[in-house]
């Protein structure tokens, strides 16, 4: 099975603004990004997406997505929509514990990972396969950096502390092949 992970196009937001689950529009055309990405995708696939506009608009340009709230970006609570300059030194607490820190009223990266991996398990993408089961269809996911890191890091067997090193580019696709015998990163950020 081919798993294609696509980060949404560049959002319409000023640099330096914290925007996790803030529902933003796009700074570039979803239709143009979809046309650029389409040749990299299989002919037939099941399409899943975050319902936030910046992911959903691209997913709709690619096909008929199955939206799922579990694919939303991490929720930054009271930090949403604020500049990092206004948040100030509280960012140091996040940097000290990037997996466990929770912004006031938000969620931690661990909590986000729990919901994303619940979605992944439900789709049938697993590291252990039933050799007598039908091959699952190819999957395309349009989401955000945080959930894509959790999916890829988990499937590739990386420790969660290393997932931040997976830097998914806006409007780019990564392919991971999930086989009965294991997982292969075929390409990253095309």
Secondary structure, 3 states (H helix, E strand, C coil): CEEEEEECCCECCCCCECCCCCCCCECCCHHHHHHHHHCCCCCCCEEEECCCHHHHHHHHHHCCCEECHHHCCCCCHHHCCCEHHHHCCHHHHHHHCCCCCECCCCCEHHHHHHHHHHHHHHHCCCCCCCCCCCCCCCEEEEECHHHHHHHHHHHCCCCHHHHHHCCCCCCCEEEEEEECCEEEEEECCC
